[in-house]
Amino acid sequence: MKKKLRQYLKMIVQNGILPVAYRLFCIQRVQGQLVVLADGHRQSRPPSMQELYEGLCQESYEVSEWYCDFQAMSYGKALWRMLQFMHLYARAGFVVISDNFLPVASCKKRPQTFVIQLWHGCGAFKKFGYDTGDDIPADYIGNVFRNYDLVPVSGNRSVAPFTSAMRLREGVCRPIGVSATDRYFDKDYETSCRQEFLESCPGAEGKKILLWAPTFRGSASDPVVPGSGLFEKIRETLKEEWFVIIKYHPHMEAKGFSSTLSIPTERLLPVTDMLVTDYSSILFLYAIYNRPFLLFAPDLEEYAGQRGFYLDYADLPGECVQREEELVQGIRRAQERFDPEAMRRFYKEYMSGCDGRATQRILDIMDKKREQL
């Protein structure tokens, strides 16, 4: 009942209060050089915006950062912060977001304002948005992904799924690469990640690094993780050869699931020798390094039936293990049977736009748009 009430309050704010506020604020003229970076799930700049932020700072843009965690606020304070955003929105030449952000979708925006959705993952793995019943309630009024002008995706195979999931018009999703992947083509970044890891985990020196990164399941208030206790045992079993890292989704950590390291997942990928995941888009990022991986999916049939995939799970270039007792052997087999060429084909299909220059392509599009204002 409480969840339902919260949903209705969201719709009232989105479809009533915020559109009126936006129209009032539109007495201001649009400023082509103003770029607003916004996120409603955290208090600081999301990692997915870092490369674009640095690129904007090197050019003649005025960058305004607007971040807050709506879940941690009272209704009144959250509404006040949204109204502050609408004031910026009405005069911004560009608005950049990287997740669901209802204030952007709350009104018919001015055509001079260009909205960029960077999203927070690569590829197109599990269904999301309007392609599944899990993300958006059936009685929700409005379009969560309204007003987007550009959604950069990682490769050609992601264009159709993102267009469908977000109900976007043709041409909004472009396979120009994901800005946040540029860091993985920077040797200095890789070196700094390795140094940070070894300083935090001196016991990992000389061992192979295994990262278990399961996807988020359930709801933000009640997340679930099949196999969560199993990997504690795996760490002990493999300790002579492997240093095992357990890394949960931030929503899970907030609900008491304990990761073994506080280092962000994106900074662990450069040091990882083998990734174990299930349905997480982290697999696409990890493909940059062309290293072995294993799929551990004990709930595969149930998850596929409820959520669904954009690809054939059986066609992924790695083995899938469903039984807990087969996990250790599966890890060893994955290392022995890894096919680098199959991984390269997978990368070409889903990550062809990610080559270290994605941010520059986004900036080029922004520059052309600004010239038209």
C-alpha positions in Angstrom: 0.0 0.0 0.0 2.8 2.4 0.9 4.6 1.6 -2.4 1.4 2.2 -4.3 0.8 5.6 -2.6 4.4 6.6 -3.3 3.8 5.8 -7.0 0.7 7.9 -7.2 2.4 10.8 -5.5 5.2 10.5 -8.2 2.6 10.7 -11.0 0.9 13.8 -9.4 4.2 15.6 -9.2 5.4 14.5 -12.6 2.2 15.2 -14.5 0.9 18.2 -12.5 3.3 20.2 -10.5 6.6 20.0 -12.5 5.1 20.8 -15.9 3.5 24.0 -14.5 6.7 25.0 -12.9 8.6 24.4 -16.1 6.3 26.6 -18.1 6.7 29.4 -15.6 10.5 29.1 -15.8 10.4 29.2 -19.6 10.3 33.0 -19.4 14.1 32.7 -19.4 15.9 32.2 -22.7 17.8 29.1 -23.4 21.6 29.3 -22.9 23.3 27.2 -25.5 26.5 26.9 -23.5 24.8 25.7 -20.3 25.1 22.0 -19.6 23.3 20.5 -16.7 24.6 17.1 -15.4 21.8 15.6 -13.3 21.1 12.4 -11.3 18.4 11.5 -8.8 20.0 8.4 -7.3 23.2 9.8 -5.7 24.8 12.8 -4.1 27.8 13.1 -6.3 28.8 12.8 -10.0 28.0 9.3 -11.4 31.0 7.4 -12.8 29.3 7.2 -16.2 29.5 11.1 -16.5 33.1 11.5 -15.5 34.7 11.4 -19.0 32.1 13.7 -20.5 32.5 16.1 -17.6 36.2 16.3 -18.1 35.7 16.8 -21.9 33.2 19.6 -21.3 35.6 21.4 -18.9 38.2 21.6 -21.7 35.7 23.3 -23.9 33.7 26.6 -23.6 30.7 25.1 -21.8 29.2 26.2 -18.5 28.7 23.1 -16.5 26.1 22.9 -13.7 26.0 19.8 -11.6 22.8 18.7 -9.9 22.8 15.5 -7.9 20.6 14.2 -5.1 19.3 11.0 -3.7 15.5 11.2 -3.8 15.1 8.0 -1.8 17.0 9.5 1.1 14.8 12.7 1.3 11.4 13.6 2.6 8.6 14.2 0.0 8.8 17.9 0.6 12.5 18.3 0.2 12.5 16.0 -2.9 9.8 18.2 -4.5 11.8 21.4 -3.7 14.9 19.9 -5.3 12.9 18.9 -8.4 11.6 22.5 -8.7 15.2 23.7 -8.6 16.1 21.3 -11.4 13.1 22.5 -13.5 14.5 26.1 -13.2 17.8 24.9 -14.7 16.0 22.6 -17.2 14.0 25.5 -18.7 17.2 27.5 -19.7 19.7 24.7 -20.3 21.1 24.1 -23.8 21.9 20.5 -22.8 20.8 18.2 -20.0 22.8 15.0 -19.4 21.5 12.1 -17.3 22.6 8.5 -16.9 19.6 6.7 -15.4 15.9 7.0 -15.0 15.2 10.6 -14.1 11.5 11.6 -13.9 11.9 15.4 -13.9 13.3 15.4 -17.4 10.3 13.4 -18.7 7.7 15.5 -16.8 6.9 18.0 -19.5 7.1 18.8 -23.1 10.5 20.4 -23.2 11.7 23.3 -25.3 13.1 22.1 -28.7 16.3 24.1 -28.1 17.2 22.0 -25.1 19.1 18.8 -26.1 18.7 15.9 -23.6 21.4 13.2 -23.6 20.9 9.9 -21.8 24.3 8.3 -21.2 22.7 5.3 -19.3 24.8 3.3 -16.9 25.6 0.1 -18.8 26.7 -1.3 -22.1 25.2 -3.9 -24.4 21.7 -5.2 -24.3 21.4 -8.2 -22.0 18.3 -8.6 -19.9 15.1 -6.8 -20.9 14.4 -3.5 -19.2 12.1 -0.5 -19.3 8.9 -1.0 -21.3 10.0 -4.4 -22.6 9.5 -6.0 -19.2 6.8 -5.8 -16.5 9.3 -5.5 -13.7 10.5 -1.9 -14.2 7.5 0.3 -14.9 4.1 -0.2 -13.2 1.3 -1.0 -15.6 -0.8 1.9 -14.2 2.0 4.5 -14.5 0.9 7.6 -16.5 3.5 9.2 -18.7 6.6 8.0 -20.4 9.6 7.5 -18.2 12.1 8.1 -21.1 10.3 11.1 -22.7 12.3 14.0 -24.2 15.5 12.1 -25.1 17.4 13.5 -28.1 20.5 11.3 -27.9 21.1 7.9 -26.3 24.7 6.7 -27.2 24.9 2.9 -27.1 27.8 0.6 -27.2 27.3 -1.1 -30.6 24.9 -1.8 -33.4 23.2 -4.8 -31.6 22.1 -2.4 -28.8 20.2 0.1 -31.0 17.0 -1.9 -31.4 16.7 -3.1 -27.8 17.2 0.4 -26.4 14.8 2.0 -28.8 12.2 -0.6 -27.9 12.8 -0.5 -24.1 12.7 3.3 -24.0 10.0 3.8 -26.7 12.2 6.2 -28.6 11.8 7.5 -32.1 14.2 6.2 -34.7 17.6 7.8 -34.7 17.8 8.8 -31.0 19.9 5.7 -30.2 23.2 5.8 -31.9 26.0 3.2 -31.8 28.7 5.8 -31.1 30.0 4.2 -28.0 29.6 4.7 -24.2 31.5 7.6 -22.8 32.5 5.8 -19.6 34.3 3.1 -21.6 37.0 5.5 -22.8 38.9 5.1 -19.5 39.6 1.5 -20.2 41.7 2.4 -23.2 43.9 4.7 -21.0 47.0 2.9 -19.7 47.4 5.3 -16.9 43.9 4.5 -15.7 44.7 0.8 -15.7 48.0 1.4 -13.8 46.2 3.4 -11.2 43.6 0.8 -10.7 46.2 -1.9 -10.3 48.2 0.2 -7.8 45.0 1.0 -5.8 44.0 -2.7 -5.7 47.4 -4.0 -4.6 47.7 -1.4 -1.9 44.2 -2.4 -0.6 44.9 -6.2 -1.0 48.6 -7.0 -0.6 47.6 -10.7 -0.2 46.5 -10.8 -3.8 50.1 -10.4 -5.0 51.1 -13.3 -7.2 47.5 -14.7 -7.4 44.9 -14.7 -10.1 42.0 -12.4 -9.5 38.4 -13.6 -9.6 35.6 -11.1 -9.4 32.0 -12.2 -8.6 29.6 -9.5 -9.6 25.9 -10.6 -9.6 23.2 -8.5 -11.1 20.6 -6.7 -9.0 17.4 -8.7 -8.5 14.2 -8.0 -6.6 13.4 -4.5 -5.5 15.5 -1.7 -4.0 13.7 -2.5 -0.7 14.1 -6.2 -0.9 17.0 -7.4 -3.1 17.9 -11.0 -3.5 21.1 -12.8 -4.6 21.1 -16.6 -5.3 24.5 -18.0 -4.2 25.4 -15.2 -1.9 26.8 -17.5 0.8 28.4 -19.9 -1.7 31.2 -17.5 -2.7 32.5 -17.2 0.8 33.2 -21.0 0.7 34.7 -20.6 -2.8 37.2 -18.0 -1.5 38.5 -20.6 1.0 38.6 -23.5 -1.6 40.5 -21.5 -4.2 42.7 -19.4 -1.9 46.0 -20.9 -2.9 45.6 -20.0 -6.6 42.9 -17.3 -6.7 42.1 -14.1 -4.8 38.3 -13.9 -4.9 36.4 -10.6 -4.7 32.7 -10.4 -4.0 31.2 -7.2 -5.3 27.4 -6.6 -4.9 25.3 -3.9 -6.6 25.1 -0.7 -4.5 21.3 -1.3 -3.9 22.3 -4.6 -2.3 25.1 -3.1 -0.2 22.6 -0.6 1.1 20.4 -3.5 2.3 23.2 -5.3 4.2 25.0 -7.4 1.5 28.7 -7.1 2.2 31.2 -6.7 -0.6 34.7 -7.7 0.2 36.1 -4.4 -1.2 35.0 -0.8 -1.2 36.8 -0.1 -4.5 34.2 0.6 -7.2 33.5 -2.3 -9.6 34.6 -0.2 -12.6 38.1 0.1 -11.1 38.3 -3.7 -10.4 37.8 -4.8 -14.1 41.4 -3.9 -15.2 42.9 -6.2 -12.6 40.4 -9.0 -13.0 41.6 -12.3 -14.5 38.2 -14.0 -14.5 34.7 -12.5 -14.1 31.8 -14.6 -12.7 28.5 -13.0 -13.3 24.9 -14.0 -14.2 22.9 -11.4 -16.2 24.8 -8.2 -15.5 25.8 -5.8 -18.3 29.3 -5.7 -16.6 30.0 -8.6 -19.0 30.1 -6.2 -21.9 32.6 -3.9 -20.2 34.7 -6.9 -19.3 34.8 -7.9 -22.9 37.2 -5.0 -23.5 39.9 -7.0 -21.9 39.2 -10.3 -23.8 39.7 -12.5 -20.7 37.9 -15.6 -19.5 34.5 -15.4 -17.8 31.9 -17.8 -16.3 28.1 -17.4 -16.0 26.7 -18.7 -12.7 22.9 -18.7 -13.1 21.2 -21.1 -10.7 17.8 -19.4 -11.4 18.2 -19.2 -15.2 14.9 -20.7 -16.2 12.9 -18.6 -13.7 14.8 -15.4 -14.5 14.4 -15.9 -18.3 10.7 -16.5 -17.9 10.1 -13.5 -15.7 12.5 -11.0 -17.2 13.6 -12.2 -20.5 16.7 -11.4 -22.6 17.6 -9.5 -25.8 20.1 -12.2 -26.8 20.3 -16.0 -26.7 21.9 -16.8 -23.4 23.3 -20.1 -24.8 25.2 -18.1 -27.5 27.4 -16.1 -25.1 31.1 -17.0 -25.5 31.4 -18.7 -22.2 30.1 -21.6 -20.1 27.0 -21.3 -17.9 26.9 -23.2 -14.6 23.6 -23.6 -12.8 24.5 -26.2 -10.0 26.4 -24.9 -7.0 28.5 -28.1 -6.7 29.8 -27.5 -10.3 31.0 -24.0 -9.7 34.6 -24.7 -8.8 35.1 -27.0 -11.7 33.4 -24.5 -13.9 35.9 -21.8 -12.9 38.8 -24.1 -13.8 37.2 -25.1 -17.1 36.5 -21.5 -18.1 40.1 -20.7 -17.8 41.2 -23.7 -19.8 38.6 -23.4 -22.6 38.5 -19.7 -23.1 38.2 -18.8 -26.8 39.7 -15.3 -27.5 38.4 -15.2 -31.0 34.8 -15.9 -29.9 35.1 -13.1 -27.4 36.4 -10.7 -30.2 33.3 -11.6 -32.3 31.1 -10.9 -29.3 32.8 -7.5 -28.8 32.4 -6.6 -32.4 28.7 -7.2 -32.3 27.9 -5.5 -29.0 30.8 -3.1 -28.3 32.0 -1.8 -31.7 31.4 1.8 -30.8 33.7 1.6 -27.7 37.2 2.4 -28.9 38.4 5.1 -26.5 36.9 8.0 -28.6 33.2 7.8 -27.6 33.3 10.9 -25.5 34.7 13.0 -28.3 31.9 11.8 -30.7 29.3 13.0 -28.1 31.1 16.3 -27.8 31.1 16.7 -31.6 27.4 16.2 -31.7 26.9 18.8 -28.9 29.1 21.3 -30.7 27.0 21.0 -33.9 23.8 21.4 -31.9 25.2 24.5 -30.1 26.0 26.1 -33.4 22.4 25.7 -34.4 21.0 27.6 -31.4 
